[in-house]
Amino acid sequence: MPIKIKEIETKSEWKKFIYLPEKIHKNHKNWLPPLYMDEKKFFSSKENPAFEHSQVKLFLAYKDEEIVGRIMGIIPTKYNKANQTNCVRFSYLECYEDEEVFKALIEAVENWAKENNCTEIIGPMGFSDKEPQGFLVKGFDEPTMMVTTCSFPYMKDFTENMGFSPFVKLCEYDVPIDTQIIKRYERFTERVERNLNVNVHEFTKTKKVKPFVSSVFDLINETYQDIYGFTQVTEAEKDEFANRFLPLLNPRLIKIVTDNNNKVVAFIVAMADLSKGIRKAKGRLFPLGWYHILKASKKSKRLVLLLGGITPKMQGKGLDAVLATRLFRSAIDLGFKTMDSHLIMEENKKMRNEIERLNGFRLYKEFQIYKKEIK
């Protein structure tokens, strides 16, 4: 049966692109649907500021008029210019176990990339490191966390069969949270706070966090340069986070450190794992999805680490222990039992070593980003 690849042109096709994964993963027990309200904003050039510094194409694959796959192609113009590269990325690739469909989707992105003089294709990778990255290569039987990929084993095989080589590997850890962690670091963190003469800000209300948002993202822009795929956060993206995501976070799970000049020098942000609620809501807030997600936020015993950073001049001085101690103390008070590290680059030995110092850690998932030369 011939395969037809079509660029999305209509609102109807755009919606089919967004909802296709739930059909492909219908019987996939570990698949976690996205929040479709967020998906619609993410894939909208009018609502997602990331479109402003990239070229984007959305493609659907058809067989006998039935949609059997999708792919997003991204030429990260701003990133390419800043890093003197000329790559195209493929992302949000979904298809049934059909290697010809997979190949046709990749080739659609490659052909578009050739027209724009790109020399290599990388993926799965979106606009930045803040989105799902890589195909799963370890931990297929483990539960899926938010903002991570849940792919079938055949996706890895199809990619490698097309001549892609491993490029960046990402690790995900599971760590028990208990009072022993706090006791282990408590005296040390007290000494660090005193000797460095810093202020640790803890919060109970979201409005108290807002004045720090811009400075936190300035620190992210300063410290995330070595993370593959990172693109500087713009003022528009800062505003989007403050208005769209900050209200979803429990302020007690946000810790910010400032120096005597009130400059942000370190921070950590975590949230409750909402996956059970999102799965029960099937990714939809209405009519009752919001209730399932709210219930999960209150009952979840699993903490998800989202973001963290320390200004270079303060690294290696113990602020990581300060942040961890403060965060774990609040997490224990709120009833959390385990923490998910979210994705960490395999080469990030410093952060991985911090995780692996904790008792009972488990490296339970690995993801692979691939690269291939475009000929």
Contacts in CASP RR format, 6 or more apart in sequence:
PFRMAT RR
TARGET T0000
AUTHOR 0000-0000-0000
METHOD contacts of the structure
MODEL  1
MPIKIKEIETKSEWKKFIYLPEKIHKNHKNWLPPLYMDEKKFFSSKENPA
FEHSQVKLFLAYKDEEIVGRIMGIIPTKYNKANQTNCVRFSYLECYEDEE
VFKALIEAVENWAKENNCTEIIGPMGFSDKEPQGFLVKGFDEPTMMVTTC
SFPYMKDFTENMGFSPFVKLCEYDVPIDTQIIKRYERFTERVERNLNVNV
HEFTKTKKVKPFVSSVFDLINETYQDIYGFTQVTEAEKDEFANRFLPLLN
PRLIKIVTDNNNKVVAFIVAMADLSKGIRKAKGRLFPLGWYHILKASKKS
KRLVLLLGGITPKMQGKGLDAVLATRLFRSAIDLGFKTMDSHLIMEENKK
MRNEIERLNGFRLYKEFQIYKKEIK
1 63 0 8 1.000
1 64 0 8 1.000
2 63 0 8 1.000
3 61 0 8 1.000
3 62 0 8 1.000
3 63 0 8 1.000
3 68 0 8 1.000
3 100 0 8 1.000
3 101 0 8 1.000
3 104 0 8 1.000
4 61 0 8 1.000
4 62 0 8 1.000
4 63 0 8 1.000
5 59 0 8 1.000
5 60 0 8 1.000
5 61 0 8 1.000
5 62 0 8 1.000
5 104 0 8 1.000
5 105 0 8 1.000
5 107 0 8 1.000
5 108 0 8 1.000
6 13 0 8 1.000
6 59 0 8 1.000
6 60 0 8 1.000
6 61 0 8 1.000
6 62 0 8 1.000
7 57 0 8 1.000
7 58 0 8 1.000
7 59 0 8 1.000
8 14 0 8 1.000
8 17 0 8 1.000
8 58 0 8 1.000
8 59 0 8 1.000
8 60 0 8 1.000
13 60 0 8 1.000
14 43 0 8 1.000
14 58 0 8 1.000
16 60 0 8 1.000
16 67 0 8 1.000
17 43 0 8 1.000
17 58 0 8 1.000
17 60 0 8 1.000
17 70 0 8 1.000
18 36 0 8 1.000
18 39 0 8 1.000
18 40 0 8 1.000
18 43 0 8 1.000
19 36 0 8 1.000
20 60 0 8 1.000
20 67 0 8 1.000
20 69 0 8 1.000
20 70 0 8 1.000
20 94 0 8 1.000
21 31 0 8 1.000
21 33 0 8 1.000
21 34 0 8 1.000
21 70 0 8 1.000
21 94 0 8 1.000
22 33 0 8 1.000
22 282 0 8 1.000
24 69 0 8 1.000
24 94 0 8 1.000
24 95 0 8 1.000
24 96 0 8 1.000
25 31 0 8 1.000
25 150 0 8 1.000
28 150 0 8 1.000
28 152 0 8 1.000
30 140 0 8 1.000
30 141 0 8 1.000
30 142 0 8 1.000
30 143 0 8 1.000
30 144 0 8 1.000
30 150 0 8 1.000
31 144 0 8 1.000
31 150 0 8 1.000
32 143 0 8 1.000
32 144 0 8 1.000
32 145 0 8 1.000
32 146 0 8 1.000
32 150 0 8 1.000
32 275 0 8 1.000
32 278 0 8 1.000
32 279 0 8 1.000
33 278 0 8 1.000
33 279 0 8 1.000
33 282 0 8 1.000
33 283 0 8 1.000
34 278 0 8 1.000
34 283 0 8 1.000
35 278 0 8 1.000
35 283 0 8 1.000
35 285 0 8 1.000
36 283 0 8 1.000
36 284 0 8 1.000
37 285 0 8 1.000
40 47 0 8 1.000
41 47 0 8 1.000
41 48 0 8 1.000
41 244 0 8 1.000
42 48 0 8 1.000
43 58 0 8 1.000
43 72 0 8 1.000
45 51 0 8 1.000
45 56 0 8 1.000
48 127 0 8 1.000
49 234 0 8 1.000
49 236 0 8 1.000
49 237 0 8 1.000
49 240 0 8 1.000
50 127 0 8 1.000
50 128 0 8 1.000
50 231 0 8 1.000
50 237 0 8 1.000
52 234 0 8 1.000
52 236 0 8 1.000
53 76 0 8 1.000
53 77 0 8 1.000
53 78 0 8 1.000
53 79 0 8 1.000
53 231 0 8 1.000
53 234 0 8 1.000
54 74 0 8 1.000
54 75 0 8 1.000
54 76 0 8 1.000
54 77 0 8 1.000
54 78 0 8 1.000
54 79 0 8 1.000
54 127 0 8 1.000
55 74 0 8 1.000
55 75 0 8 1.000
55 77 0 8 1.000
55 116 0 8 1.000
56 72 0 8 1.000
56 73 0 8 1.000
56 74 0 8 1.000
56 75 0 8 1.000
57 72 0 8 1.000
57 73 0 8 1.000
57 108 0 8 1.000
57 109 0 8 1.000
57 112 0 8 1.000
58 70 0 8 1.000
58 71 0 8 1.000
58 72 0 8 1.000
58 73 0 8 1.000
59 70 0 8 1.000
59 71 0 8 1.000
59 72 0 8 1.000
59 73 0 8 1.000
59 105 0 8 1.000
59 108 0 8 1.000
59 109 0 8 1.000
60 67 0 8 1.000
60 69 0 8 1.000
60 70 0 8 1.000
61 67 0 8 1.000
61 68 0 8 1.000
61 69 0 8 1.000
61 70 0 8 1.000
61 71 0 8 1.000
61 95 0 8 1.000
61 101 0 8 1.000
61 104 0 8 1.000
61 105 0 8 1.000
62 68 0 8 1.000
63 101 0 8 1.000
68 95 0 8 1.000
68 96 0 8 1.000
68 98 0 8 1.000
68 101 0 8 1.000
69 93 0 8 1.000
69 94 0 8 1.000
69 95 0 8 1.000
69 96 0 8 1.000
69 101 0 8 1.000
69 105 0 8 1.000
70 92 0 8 1.000
70 93 0 8 1.000
70 94 0 8 1.000
70 95 0 8 1.000
70 105 0 8 1.000
71 90 0 8 1.000
71 91 0 8 1.000
71 92 0 8 1.000
71 93 0 8 1.000
71 94 0 8 1.000
71 105 0 8 1.000
71 106 0 8 1.000
71 108 0 8 1.000
71 109 0 8 1.000
72 90 0 8 1.000
72 91 0 8 1.000
72 92 0 8 1.000
72 93 0 8 1.000
72 126 0 8 1.000
73 88 0 8 1.000
73 89 0 8 1.000
73 90 0 8 1.000
73 91 0 8 1.000
73 109 0 8 1.000
73 112 0 8 1.000
74 88 0 8 1.000
74 89 0 8 1.000
74 90 0 8 1.000
74 91 0 8 1.000
74 125 0 8 1.000
74 126 0 8 1.000
74 127 0 8 1.000
75 87 0 8 1.000
75 88 0 8 1.000
75 89 0 8 1.000
75 113 0 8 1.000
75 116 0 8 1.000
75 118 0 8 1.000
76 87 0 8 1.000
76 89 0 8 1.000
76 127 0 8 1.000
76 229 0 8 1.000
76 231 0 8 1.000
78 231 0 8 1.000
78 232 0 8 1.000
79 85 0 8 1.000
79 229 0 8 1.000
79 231 0 8 1.000
80 86 0 8 1.000
80 87 0 8 1.000
82 231 0 8 1.000
82 232 0 8 1.000
85 120 0 8 1.000
86 117 0 8 1.000
86 118 0 8 1.000
86 119 0 8 1.000
86 120 0 8 1.000
87 118 0 8 1.000
87 119 0 8 1.000
87 120 0 8 1.000
87 121 0 8 1.000
87 122 0 8 1.000
88 109 0 8 1.000
88 110 0 8 1.000
88 112 0 8 1.000
88 113 0 8 1.000
88 116 0 8 1.000
88 118 0 8 1.000
88 120 0 8 1.000
88 121 0 8 1.000
88 122 0 8 1.000
88 374 0 8 1.000
89 121 0 8 1.000
89 122 0 8 1.000
89 123 0 8 1.000
89 124 0 8 1.000
89 125 0 8 1.000
89 126 0 8 1.000
90 105 0 8 1.000
90 106 0 8 1.000
90 109 0 8 1.000
90 121 0 8 1.000
90 122 0 8 1.000
90 123 0 8 1.000
90 124 0 8 1.000
90 125 0 8 1.000
91 123 0 8 1.000
91 124 0 8 1.000
91 125 0 8 1.000
91 126 0 8 1.000
91 131 0 8 1.000
91 132 0 8 1.000
92 124 0 8 1.000
92 126 0 8 1.000
92 132 0 8 1.000
93 102 0 8 1.000
93 105 0 8 1.000
93 106 0 8 1.000
93 124 0 8 1.000
93 155 0 8 1.000
95 101 0 8 1.000
95 102 0 8 1.000
95 105 0 8 1.000
97 152 0 8 1.000
97 154 0 8 1.000
99 154 0 8 1.000
99 158 0 8 1.000
99 161 0 8 1.000
102 155 0 8 1.000
102 158 0 8 1.000
102 162 0 8 1.000
103 158 0 8 1.000
103 162 0 8 1.000
106 121 0 8 1.000
106 162 0 8 1.000
109 121 0 8 1.000
110 121 0 8 1.000
110 374 0 8 1.000
113 121 0 8 1.000
113 374 0 8 1.000
114 374 0 8 1.000
118 374 0 8 1.000
119 373 0 8 1.000
119 374 0 8 1.000
120 371 0 8 1.000
120 372 0 8 1.000
120 373 0 8 1.000
120 374 0 8 1.000
121 164 0 8 1.000
121 371 0 8 1.000
121 372 0 8 1.000
121 374 0 8 1.000
122 167 0 8 1.000
122 369 0 8 1.000
122 370 0 8 1.000
122 371 0 8 1.000
123 133 0 8 1.000
123 134 0 8 1.000
123 167 0 8 1.000
123 369 0 8 1.000
123 370 0 8 1.000
123 371 0 8 1.000
124 132 0 8 1.000
124 133 0 8 1.000
124 134 0 8 1.000
124 135 0 8 1.000
124 149 0 8 1.000
124 369 0 8 1.000
125 133 0 8 1.000
125 134 0 8 1.000
125 229 0 8 1.000
125 369 0 8 1.000
126 132 0 8 1.000
126 133 0 8 1.000
127 231 0 8 1.000
128 229 0 8 1.000
128 230 0 8 1.000
128 231 0 8 1.000
129 224 0 8 1.000
129 227 0 8 1.000
129 228 0 8 1.000
129 229 0 8 1.000
129 230 0 8 1.000
129 343 0 8 1.000
130 147 0 8 1.000
131 147 0 8 1.000
132 147 0 8 1.000
132 148 0 8 1.000
132 149 0 8 1.000
133 149 0 8 1.000
133 168 0 8 1.000
133 170 0 8 1.000
133 343 0 8 1.000
133 367 0 8 1.000
133 369 0 8 1.000
134 149 0 8 1.000
134 151 0 8 1.000
134 170 0 8 1.000
134 367 0 8 1.000
134 368 0 8 1.000
134 369 0 8 1.000
134 370 0 8 1.000
135 149 0 8 1.000
135 151 0 8 1.000
135 155 0 8 1.000
135 156 0 8 1.000
135 159 0 8 1.000
135 367 0 8 1.000
135 368 0 8 1.000
135 370 0 8 1.000
136 149 0 8 1.000
136 150 0 8 1.000
136 151 0 8 1.000
136 153 0 8 1.000
136 155 0 8 1.000
136 156 0 8 1.000
136 365 0 8 1.000
136 366 0 8 1.000
136 367 0 8 1.000
137 156 0 8 1.000
137 169 0 8 1.000
137 366 0 8 1.000
137 367 0 8 1.000
137 368 0 8 1.000
138 364 0 8 1.000
138 365 0 8 1.000
138 366 0 8 1.000
139 364 0 8 1.000
139 365 0 8 1.000
139 366 0 8 1.000
140 152 0 8 1.000
140 153 0 8 1.000
142 364 0 8 1.000
142 365 0 8 1.000
143 275 0 8 1.000
144 150 0 8 1.000
144 275 0 8 1.000
145 172 0 8 1.000
145 273 0 8 1.000
145 275 0 8 1.000
145 304 0 8 1.000
145 340 0 8 1.000
145 342 0 8 1.000
146 273 0 8 1.000
146 274 0 8 1.000
146 275 0 8 1.000
146 278 0 8 1.000
146 304 0 8 1.000
147 342 0 8 1.000
148 172 0 8 1.000
148 342 0 8 1.000
148 343 0 8 1.000
148 365 0 8 1.000
148 367 0 8 1.000
149 367 0 8 1.000
156 368 0 8 1.000
159 370 0 8 1.000
160 370 0 8 1.000
162 372 0 8 1.000
163 372 0 8 1.000
164 370 0 8 1.000
164 371 0 8 1.000
164 372 0 8 1.000
165 370 0 8 1.000
165 371 0 8 1.000
165 372 0 8 1.000
166 368 0 8 1.000
166 369 0 8 1.000
166 370 0 8 1.000
167 228 0 8 1.000
167 368 0 8 1.000
167 369 0 8 1.000
167 370 0 8 1.000
167 371 0 8 1.000
168 228 0 8 1.000
168 345 0 8 1.000
168 346 0 8 1.000
168 347 0 8 1.000
168 368 0 8 1.000
168 369 0 8 1.000
169 345 0 8 1.000
169 346 0 8 1.000
169 366 0 8 1.000
169 367 0 8 1.000
169 368 0 8 1.000
169 369 0 8 1.000
170 343 0 8 1.000
170 344 0 8 1.000
170 345 0 8 1.000
170 346 0 8 1.000
170 366 0 8 1.000
170 367 0 8 1.000
170 368 0 8 1.000
170 369 0 8 1.000
171 341 0 8 1.000
171 343 0 8 1.000
171 344 0 8 1.000
171 345 0 8 1.000
171 346 0 8 1.000
171 352 0 8 1.000
171 363 0 8 1.000
171 365 0 8 1.000
171 366 0 8 1.000
172 340 0 8 1.000
172 341 0 8 1.000
172 342 0 8 1.000
172 343 0 8 1.000
172 344 0 8 1.000
172 363 0 8 1.000
172 364 0 8 1.000
172 365 0 8 1.000
172 366 0 8 1.000
172 367 0 8 1.000
173 340 0 8 1.000
173 341 0 8 1.000
173 344 0 8 1.000
173 355 0 8 1.000
173 356 0 8 1.000
173 361 0 8 1.000
173 362 0 8 1.000
173 363 0 8 1.000
173 364 0 8 1.000
174 338 0 8 1.000
174 339 0 8 1.000
174 340 0 8 1.000
174 341 0 8 1.000
174 361 0 8 1.000
174 362 0 8 1.000
174 364 0 8 1.000
175 338 0 8 1.000
175 339 0 8 1.000
175 340 0 8 1.000
175 341 0 8 1.000
175 355 0 8 1.000
175 358 0 8 1.000
175 360 0 8 1.000
175 361 0 8 1.000
175 362 0 8 1.000
176 337 0 8 1.000
176 338 0 8 1.000
176 339 0 8 1.000
176 358 0 8 1.000
176 359 0 8 1.000
176 360 0 8 1.000
177 303 0 8 1.000
177 328 0 8 1.000
177 331 0 8 1.000
177 332 0 8 1.000
177 336 0 8 1.000
177 337 0 8 1.000
177 338 0 8 1.000
177 339 0 8 1.000
178 332 0 8 1.000
179 332 0 8 1.000
180 359 0 8 1.000
181 324 0 8 1.000
181 325 0 8 1.000
181 328 0 8 1.000
181 358 0 8 1.000
181 359 0 8 1.000
182 325 0 8 1.000
182 328 0 8 1.000
182 329 0 8 1.000
182 332 0 8 1.000
185 321 0 8 1.000
185 324 0 8 1.000
185 325 0 8 1.000
186 325 0 8 1.000
188 318 0 8 1.000
188 321 0 8 1.000
189 318 0 8 1.000
189 321 0 8 1.000
189 322 0 8 1.000
189 325 0 8 1.000
189 326 0 8 1.000
192 317 0 8 1.000
192 318 0 8 1.000
192 319 0 8 1.000
192 321 0 8 1.000
192 322 0 8 1.000
193 200 0 8 1.000
193 322 0 8 1.000
196 314 0 8 1.000
196 317 0 8 1.000
196 318 0 8 1.000
196 319 0 8 1.000
197 259 0 8 1.000
197 260 0 8 1.000
198 257 0 8 1.000
198 258 0 8 1.000
198 259 0 8 1.000
198 260 0 8 1.000
198 265 0 8 1.000
198 266 0 8 1.000
198 319 0 8 1.000
198 322 0 8 1.000
199 257 0 8 1.000
199 258 0 8 1.000
199 259 0 8 1.000
199 260 0 8 1.000
199 262 0 8 1.000
200 255 0 8 1.000
200 256 0 8 1.000
200 257 0 8 1.000
200 322 0 8 1.000
200 326 0 8 1.000
201 212 0 8 1.000
201 255 0 8 1.000
201 256 0 8 1.000
201 257 0 8 1.000
201 258 0 8 1.000
202 252 0 8 1.000
202 255 0 8 1.000
202 326 0 8 1.000
202 330 0 8 1.000
203 209 0 8 1.000
203 251 0 8 1.000
203 252 0 8 1.000
203 254 0 8 1.000
204 251 0 8 1.000
204 252 0 8 1.000
205 251 0 8 1.000
206 246 0 8 1.000
206 247 0 8 1.000
206 249 0 8 1.000
206 251 0 8 1.000
208 251 0 8 1.000
209 246 0 8 1.000
209 249 0 8 1.000
209 251 0 8 1.000
209 254 0 8 1.000
209 256 0 8 1.000
210 242 0 8 1.000
210 246 0 8 1.000
212 256 0 8 1.000
212 264 0 8 1.000
212 267 0 8 1.000
213 238 0 8 1.000
213 241 0 8 1.000
213 242 0 8 1.000
213 246 0 8 1.000
214 238 0 8 1.000
215 263 0 8 1.000
215 264 0 8 1.000
216 256 0 8 1.000
216 264 0 8 1.000
216 267 0 8 1.000
217 233 0 8 1.000
217 237 0 8 1.000
217 238 0 8 1.000
217 241 0 8 1.000
218 264 0 8 1.000
219 264 0 8 1.000
219 265 0 8 1.000
219 266 0 8 1.000
219 267 0 8 1.000
219 309 0 8 1.000
219 311 0 8 1.000
220 233 0 8 1.000
220 307 0 8 1.000
220 308 0 8 1.000
220 309 0 8 1.000
221 232 0 8 1.000
221 233 0 8 1.000
222 311 0 8 1.000
222 312 0 8 1.000
223 309 0 8 1.000
223 310 0 8 1.000
223 311 0 8 1.000
223 312 0 8 1.000
224 230 0 8 1.000
227 345 0 8 1.000
227 348 0 8 1.000
228 345 0 8 1.000
228 369 0 8 1.000
248 271 0 8 1.000
249 269 0 8 1.000
249 271 0 8 1.000
250 271 0 8 1.000
250 272 0 8 1.000
250 297 0 8 1.000
250 334 0 8 1.000
252 330 0 8 1.000
252 333 0 8 1.000
252 334 0 8 1.000
253 269 0 8 1.000
253 270 0 8 1.000
253 271 0 8 1.000
253 272 0 8 1.000
253 303 0 8 1.000
253 327 0 8 1.000
253 330 0 8 1.000
253 331 0 8 1.000
253 334 0 8 1.000
254 267 0 8 1.000
254 268 0 8 1.000
254 269 0 8 1.000
254 270 0 8 1.000
255 267 0 8 1.000
255 268 0 8 1.000
255 323 0 8 1.000
255 326 0 8 1.000
255 327 0 8 1.000
255 330 0 8 1.000
256 264 0 8 1.000
256 266 0 8 1.000
256 267 0 8 1.000
257 264 0 8 1.000
257 265 0 8 1.000
257 266 0 8 1.000
257 267 0 8 1.000
257 319 0 8 1.000
257 322 0 8 1.000
257 323 0 8 1.000
258 264 0 8 1.000
258 265 0 8 1.000
259 265 0 8 1.000
264 311 0 8 1.000
265 310 0 8 1.000
265 311 0 8 1.000
265 314 0 8 1.000
265 319 0 8 1.000
266 308 0 8 1.000
266 309 0 8 1.000
266 310 0 8 1.000
266 311 0 8 1.000
266 314 0 8 1.000
266 319 0 8 1.000
266 320 0 8 1.000
266 322 0 8 1.000
266 323 0 8 1.000
267 307 0 8 1.000
267 308 0 8 1.000
267 309 0 8 1.000
267 323 0 8 1.000
268 305 0 8 1.000
268 307 0 8 1.000
268 308 0 8 1.000
268 309 0 8 1.000
268 323 0 8 1.000
268 324 0 8 1.000
268 326 0 8 1.000
268 327 0 8 1.000
269 306 0 8 1.000
269 307 0 8 1.000
269 308 0 8 1.000
270 303 0 8 1.000
270 304 0 8 1.000
270 305 0 8 1.000
270 306 0 8 1.000
270 327 0 8 1.000
270 331 0 8 1.000
270 339 0 8 1.000
271 303 0 8 1.000
271 304 0 8 1.000
271 306 0 8 1.000
272 296 0 8 1.000
272 297 0 8 1.000
272 298 0 8 1.000
272 300 0 8 1.000
272 302 0 8 1.000
272 303 0 8 1.000
272 304 0 8 1.000
272 336 0 8 1.000
273 296 0 8 1.000
273 300 0 8 1.000
273 302 0 8 1.000
273 303 0 8 1.000
273 304 0 8 1.000
273 340 0 8 1.000
274 293 0 8 1.000
274 296 0 8 1.000
274 297 0 8 1.000
274 300 0 8 1.000
275 296 0 8 1.000
276 296 0 8 1.000
276 300 0 8 1.000
277 289 0 8 1.000
277 292 0 8 1.000
277 293 0 8 1.000
277 295 0 8 1.000
277 296 0 8 1.000
278 292 0 8 1.000
278 293 0 8 1.000
278 296 0 8 1.000
280 289 0 8 1.000
280 292 0 8 1.000
280 296 0 8 1.000
281 288 0 8 1.000
281 289 0 8 1.000
281 290 0 8 1.000
281 292 0 8 1.000
281 293 0 8 1.000
282 289 0 8 1.000
283 289 0 8 1.000
285 293 0 8 1.000
300 336 0 8 1.000
301 335 0 8 1.000
301 336 0 8 1.000
301 337 0 8 1.000
301 338 0 8 1.000
302 336 0 8 1.000
302 337 0 8 1.000
302 338 0 8 1.000
302 339 0 8 1.000
302 340 0 8 1.000
303 331 0 8 1.000
303 336 0 8 1.000
303 338 0 8 1.000
303 339 0 8 1.000
303 340 0 8 1.000
304 339 0 8 1.000
304 340 0 8 1.000
304 342 0 8 1.000
305 339 0 8 1.000
305 340 0 8 1.000
305 341 0 8 1.000
305 342 0 8 1.000
306 342 0 8 1.000
308 323 0 8 1.000
310 316 0 8 1.000
310 319 0 8 1.000
310 320 0 8 1.000
310 323 0 8 1.000
320 354 0 8 1.000
324 354 0 8 1.000
328 339 0 8 1.000
331 339 0 8 1.000
341 355 0 8 1.000
343 367 0 8 1.000
344 351 0 8 1.000
344 352 0 8 1.000
344 355 0 8 1.000
346 352 0 8 1.000
346 366 0 8 1.000
355 361 0 8 1.000
END
